[in-house]
Amino acid sequence: MVRTEKSLLNTEIESSLVSGCHAGSRISDMDDCSSDISGHDNQIDCVLVSSHHYPENFANELQANLNYFKDGVGVSAQSKIPFDNILLSNGEITPASYANSTAIGLYLNILVEMQRAGDNKAATRLGEVITRLEQAPKWNGLFYWLYDLDNSGLAAPDDGVISAVDNGNLALSLATIVGAFHDDADVTLAKLAQRSAMLLDNKKHGWSRLYDPSKGLLRAGWDPAKGAFIPYHIDRKANESRLATIWAVLATADMGSQAVPVTAFTDMELITAEYNKNGHYLEPMLTWDGSYFQALLPALWLDEASLMPDYQIVRDFSAAHQDFADKHNIPFASASTTINNGYAPYGLKAVSESYLRFNNDIHSATTGTPHALALYALLDKKDAIDRLLAIKQQYPAIESHAGWFDAIDDAGNISNKIIGLDQGMFVAAFLSQAIRADVKAYLDQRGSTQQLEELYQSFLSDAIVGQS
């Protein structure tokens, strides 16, 4: 599910049925950070990561987006959990009262890098967040997609669901902690790794329960209020949900007859299409909505350029987004807030399986989101940063003290909402090399790396739209 906005839960289900603080930053920020990270209280007033994560010509901009994860900005000072979103108007922040489990996981990844940068508070905060996760209501070890926030932590909403997609994402983030600290000489850090590993082990039975042998696929989740599985399956490789099935296979490999078989992933479909770029025909993979994050989110944790037999289908997908962005002078199109602070699963018809294959309507508009360009940095950092800087130069109001706003249209209209998940993706794109290394360390430790590589050998087109 991944996305936000509780009221859109039914729409989400239906739409898926077929499928400043471093050397290059402002001096005042640096001074504030120096005192903050060595303080005795555990209020996080500065978010610092190691200097090598900051691109030379994008350092202040990355820091602005890291600032979302300060306490009292995008993170609840009471629960220590990132808000799902905040509204920023006239300098005043109005936070959501709930949290997104994928965003919580990305916050864990940021905290790991803060600890590596020498922040004395990051390990303590990691422990606090892990405690919240340990105490949170679950179903067979699996977490809810959204949680209500209260002073003591995470509470299950009355209409809450268990999302396979978000559990896959959160699992990868927890694996990062294990990979980073499992053999650390610091007892505190090693203990954090042990607790994270326990949370992952406790999810195994839930993953097994989600497998549907009658379909040979992983179910999308569980609805506790209805006492029933969510009535669709994860059946597309090109979408962000692929991580859920990949993780389910890897996590349950030692469970014998209760294991999720590799065919739950290898039998998922992957559809491509022909795309004409200035007379040259490309073959992009198709995500369901044509939304950019659906293709790139998994690459925050896994080096998919090395894992996929032919990564050109992702590069061609990005080429279509480049053309649309250039035509309308916007960032790439991806699920995001609207300029009126609503929500829409924006995408491109040219790379949407739903539109091209089934003639379904999709949310196609001349609105883009900065976090999609940050994800594009996973493929081409220079071009992504150039595009982000061009947007900021033309529309300086895109950047706030709490990060970049989530949406801008071709007329320069800007939302005043900032979404925690999108901020997490934005920042993690620049931390991805370290995140991926930690995930690989976890998989190597478990002996799962070879199986992951074998799964990805099936990441090939099953059909090209328009061809028999």
Secondary structure, DSSP 8 states (H G I E B T S, - for coil): -----GGGHHHHHHHTS----STTS-HHHHHHHHHHTT-SS---------GGGS-TTSHHHHHHHHGGGSBTTTB-TTT--B-SEEEEETTEEEE-SEEEHHHHHHHHHHHHHHHHTT-TTHHHHHHHHHHHHHHS-EETTEEBSEEEEETTEEE--TT--EEHHHHHHHHHHHHHHHHHHTT-SSHHHHHHHHHHHHHHHHTHHHHHHHEETTTTEEE-EEETTTTEE-S-EE-BTTSTTHHHHHHHHHHTTTSGGGS--THHHHTSB-EEE-EEETTEEE--B-BSS--HHHHHGGGGTS-HHHHSS-THHHHHHHHHHHHHHHHHTS----SEE-TTS-EE-B--GGGBHHHHHH----B--SEE-HHHHHHHTTT-HHHHHHHHHHHHHH-GGGEETTEE-S-EETT--B-SEEEHHHHHHHHHHHHHHHHHHHHHHHHHHHT-HHHHHHHHTT-S-SEEET--
